[in-house]
Amino acid sequence: MIKAVFFDLDGTLISGTTGEIPKSARNAVDLLRKNGVKIFTATGRHISEIRDLPADDIKFDGYITLNGQLCLDSREELLYSVPISSADVKQILHVFEEGHVPVMLVEKDKMYISFIDEKVRTAQAAIHTPVPDIGIYSGEPVYQCNLFTDEKTAEDIVARLTDCKMSRWNPYAVDIISKSGGKVAGIRQIMQHYGIQQNEIMAFGDGENDMDMLRYAGIGVAMGNADREVKECADYITEHVDADGVEKALKHYYII
């Protein structure tokens, strides 16, 4: 019996085309709640970004943010956190200060970028999100770093880090997090907090950072708009987010 469903946001619950949650997905989420199923988001976004998205009115039972680096309960109180190591932050700061590649640093309460170029504008526009403010390192723990660059440059930078991994979410952008983090690490913390078992969870996703989550969940669902590699990780491939994919998968498994 499924007791909890974890939703990625961009391209899964939120349409990449319209920037809105399809009506069918909203109805499906409402039915889940009426059926006593807990709902969570598992996203690469910061909680401050979620507040500005069309999902801000959904009452999630918890939030896995920054790809599992910061997990919050329904009141947005901290449950779990995994910062990037100080040694790796030091290496990232070299790139931040060099000024050749735009670097966004994400802390618990804010995010800021070294400088803005066309890659930043293009990547942020693709997720219907304003470009971040330019800032300087505050000295606070860093939970996620975003590089706005090509694959080769990103790989070269990550190779300098001893305890980090990356996932690409746009042709011009990657997320960098601690190797001990990730959406599955966040899901495990949520499961422990709420007393939920692995075979009682269902997860929806469409991106590279969702692959481990789809493999781990009792039922992993890839959206029809997901890349082939993501679909290969799933138990079920549903329709495109704009073709009622969330609702159809939940009905397929008789969850709603």
C-alpha positions as CSV (number, residue, x, y, z in Angstrom):
1,M,0.0,0.0,0.0
2,I,1.4,3.4,-1.0
3,K,1.5,5.8,1.9
4,A,3.7,8.6,0.5
5,V,4.3,10.1,-3.0
6,F,7.4,12.1,-3.8
7,F,7.2,14.6,-6.7
8,D,10.0,16.3,-8.5
9,L,8.7,19.8,-9.5
10,D,10.1,21.1,-12.8
11,G,9.0,18.9,-15.7
12,T,7.1,16.6,-13.4
13,L,4.5,18.4,-11.3
14,I,5.1,21.7,-13.1
15,S,4.9,21.9,-16.9
16,G,8.1,23.0,-18.5
17,T,6.0,24.5,-21.3
18,T,3.5,26.6,-19.3
19,G,5.3,27.0,-16.0
20,E,2.0,25.9,-14.3
21,I,0.7,22.7,-12.7
22,P,-1.8,21.0,-15.0
23,K,-5.3,21.0,-13.6
24,S,-5.3,17.1,-13.7
25,A,-2.2,17.0,-11.5
26,R,-3.7,19.4,-9.0
27,N,-6.8,17.3,-8.8
28,A,-4.7,14.2,-8.4
29,V,-2.8,15.7,-5.5
30,D,-6.0,16.7,-3.8
31,L,-7.3,13.1,-4.2
32,L,-4.1,11.8,-2.7
33,R,-4.6,13.9,0.4
34,K,-8.2,12.9,0.7
35,N,-7.1,9.3,0.5
36,G,-4.7,9.8,3.4
37,V,-1.5,9.6,1.3
38,K,1.3,11.9,2.3
39,I,2.7,14.1,-0.4
40,F,6.3,15.5,-0.6
41,T,8.3,17.4,-3.1
42,A,11.8,16.2,-4.0
43,T,13.5,18.9,-6.0
44,G,16.8,20.6,-6.7
45,R,15.2,24.0,-5.9
46,H,15.6,26.1,-2.7
47,I,12.6,26.5,-0.4
48,S,12.6,30.2,-1.3
49,E,12.1,29.3,-4.9
50,I,9.3,26.9,-4.2
51,R,7.4,29.7,-2.4
52,D,7.5,31.6,-5.8
53,L,6.3,28.7,-7.9
54,P,2.7,27.7,-8.7
55,A,3.1,24.8,-6.2
56,D,3.4,27.2,-3.3
57,D,-0.3,26.7,-2.4
58,I,0.1,22.9,-2.1
59,K,0.4,21.8,1.5
60,F,3.2,19.4,1.3
61,D,3.9,17.1,4.2
62,G,7.6,17.8,3.8
63,Y,10.2,19.2,1.4
64,I,13.3,17.5,0.0
65,T,15.2,20.6,-1.3
66,L,18.5,21.1,-3.0
67,N,18.6,17.5,-4.2
68,G,18.4,16.2,-0.7
69,Q,20.8,18.6,0.9
70,L,18.2,20.3,3.0
71,C,15.0,18.4,4.2
72,L,12.2,20.3,5.9
73,D,8.9,19.2,7.5
74,S,5.5,20.6,6.7
75,R,6.2,23.7,8.7
76,E,9.5,24.2,6.9
77,E,11.5,23.3,10.0
78,L,14.8,21.6,9.4
79,L,14.9,17.8,9.5
80,Y,18.2,17.0,7.9
81,S,21.1,18.8,6.2
82,V,24.2,17.8,4.2
83,P,26.5,20.8,3.4
84,I,29.4,20.6,1.0
85,S,32.7,20.0,2.8
86,S,34.7,23.1,3.6
87,A,37.6,21.8,1.5
88,D,35.4,21.5,-1.5
89,V,33.8,24.9,-0.9
90,K,37.3,26.3,-0.9
91,Q,37.9,24.9,-4.3
92,I,34.6,26.1,-5.6
93,L,35.4,29.6,-4.3
94,H,38.5,29.7,-6.5
95,V,36.1,29.3,-9.5
96,F,33.6,31.7,-8.0
97,E,36.3,34.4,-7.7
98,E,38.1,33.7,-11.0
99,G,35.1,35.1,-12.9
100,H,35.3,32.8,-15.9
101,V,32.3,30.6,-15.1
102,P,29.1,31.8,-13.4
103,V,28.8,30.0,-10.0
104,M,25.8,30.1,-7.8
105,L,26.2,29.3,-4.1
106,V,23.2,28.1,-2.2
107,E,23.0,28.4,1.5
108,K,20.3,27.6,4.0
109,D,18.5,30.9,3.7
110,K,19.8,32.5,0.5
111,M,21.5,32.0,-2.9
112,Y,23.6,34.3,-5.0
113,I,25.8,34.2,-8.1
114,S,29.2,35.4,-9.0
115,F,28.1,37.0,-12.3
116,I,25.4,36.7,-14.9
117,D,25.8,35.8,-18.6
118,E,23.6,34.5,-21.4
119,K,23.9,30.9,-20.2
120,V,22.5,31.9,-16.8
121,R,19.6,33.8,-18.4
122,T,18.8,30.9,-20.8
123,A,18.9,28.2,-18.1
124,Q,16.8,30.3,-15.6
125,A,14.3,31.2,-18.3
126,A,13.8,27.5,-19.0
127,I,12.6,26.9,-15.5
128,H,10.5,30.1,-15.5
129,T,12.7,31.6,-12.7
130,P,14.4,35.0,-12.4
131,V,18.2,35.2,-12.5
132,P,19.7,35.2,-8.9
133,D,21.2,38.2,-7.3
134,I,25.0,38.8,-7.6
135,G,26.7,38.4,-4.3
136,I,29.9,37.5,-2.4
137,Y,30.6,34.5,-0.2
138,S,29.1,35.0,3.2
139,G,31.1,32.4,5.1
140,E,28.0,30.3,5.8
141,P,27.7,26.6,4.9
142,V,27.1,25.9,1.2
143,Y,24.6,23.1,0.5
144,Q,24.5,23.3,-3.3
145,C,26.5,24.9,-6.1
146,N,25.3,25.6,-9.6
147,L,27.7,25.9,-12.5
148,F,26.4,27.6,-15.7
149,T,28.8,26.1,-18.3
150,D,29.3,23.3,-20.8
151,E,29.8,19.6,-19.9
152,K,33.5,19.5,-20.3
153,T,34.2,22.6,-18.1
154,A,31.8,21.4,-15.4
155,E,33.5,17.9,-15.3
156,D,36.9,19.5,-15.1
157,I,35.8,21.6,-12.1
158,V,34.1,18.7,-10.3
159,A,37.3,16.6,-10.8
160,R,39.0,19.1,-8.5
161,L,36.5,18.3,-5.7
162,T,37.1,15.3,-3.4
163,D,33.6,14.7,-2.1
164,C,31.1,16.1,-4.6
165,K,29.0,14.9,-7.5
166,M,27.1,16.7,-10.2
167,S,23.8,16.3,-12.2
168,R,22.8,18.3,-15.3
169,W,19.4,20.0,-15.4
170,N,19.9,22.1,-18.5
171,P,22.4,22.2,-21.4
172,Y,23.9,25.2,-19.7
173,A,23.7,24.3,-16.0
174,V,24.6,21.6,-13.5
175,D,24.0,21.1,-9.7
176,I,26.9,20.1,-7.5
177,I,26.2,18.5,-4.1
178,S,28.0,16.3,-1.6
179,K,28.4,12.7,-2.6
180,S,26.6,11.7,0.6
181,G,23.6,13.8,-0.4
182,G,21.0,13.2,-3.1
183,K,17.2,12.8,-3.2
184,V,17.4,9.2,-1.9
185,A,19.3,10.4,1.2
186,G,16.6,12.9,1.7
187,I,13.8,10.3,1.2
188,R,15.4,8.0,3.8
189,Q,15.3,10.8,6.3
190,I,11.6,11.6,5.5
191,M,10.8,7.9,5.8
192,Q,12.4,7.6,9.2
193,H,10.7,10.7,10.4
194,Y,7.2,9.6,9.4
195,G,7.7,5.8,9.9
196,I,7.2,4.9,6.2
197,Q,8.8,1.9,4.5
198,Q,10.5,1.8,1.2
199,N,7.8,-0.4,-0.5
200,E,5.2,2.2,0.7
201,I,6.6,5.1,-1.4
202,M,6.0,6.2,-5.0
203,A,8.2,8.7,-6.8
204,F,7.7,10.8,-9.9
205,G,10.5,12.4,-11.9
206,D,11.9,13.4,-15.3
207,G,15.5,14.5,-14.9
208,E,19.0,13.1,-14.3
209,N,18.8,14.0,-10.6
210,D,15.7,11.8,-10.3
211,M,17.2,8.6,-11.5
212,D,18.3,7.2,-8.1
213,M,15.0,8.2,-6.6
214,L,13.1,6.3,-9.2
215,R,15.2,3.2,-8.7
216,Y,14.8,3.4,-4.9
217,A,11.1,4.0,-4.6
218,G,8.7,1.1,-4.3
219,I,7.1,2.4,-7.5
220,G,9.2,4.8,-9.7
221,V,7.4,6.7,-12.4
222,A,9.2,8.5,-15.2
223,M,7.3,11.2,-17.0
224,G,6.7,10.8,-20.8
225,N,8.9,13.9,-21.3
226,A,11.8,12.4,-19.5
227,D,15.1,11.4,-21.2
228,R,15.6,7.8,-22.2
229,E,18.1,7.2,-19.4
230,V,15.6,8.4,-16.8
231,K,12.9,6.2,-18.3
232,E,15.2,3.1,-18.0
233,C,15.3,3.6,-14.2
234,A,11.5,3.6,-13.8
235,D,9.0,0.9,-13.0
236,Y,6.4,2.7,-15.1
237,I,6.5,5.4,-17.9
238,T,3.5,7.7,-17.8
239,E,2.4,10.3,-20.3
240,H,3.9,13.8,-20.7
241,V,3.4,16.2,-17.9
242,D,1.1,18.2,-20.2
243,A,-0.9,15.1,-21.1
244,D,-2.1,14.3,-17.6
245,G,0.9,12.1,-16.8
246,V,0.7,12.4,-13.0
247,E,-3.0,11.6,-12.9
248,K,-2.8,8.7,-15.3
249,A,0.0,7.0,-13.4
250,L,-1.8,7.3,-10.0
251,K,-4.9,5.9,-11.6
252,H,-2.9,3.1,-13.2
253,Y,-1.8,2.0,-9.8
254,Y,-5.2,2.6,-8.2
255,I,-3.7,5.2,-5.8
256,I,-6.5,7.6,-6.7
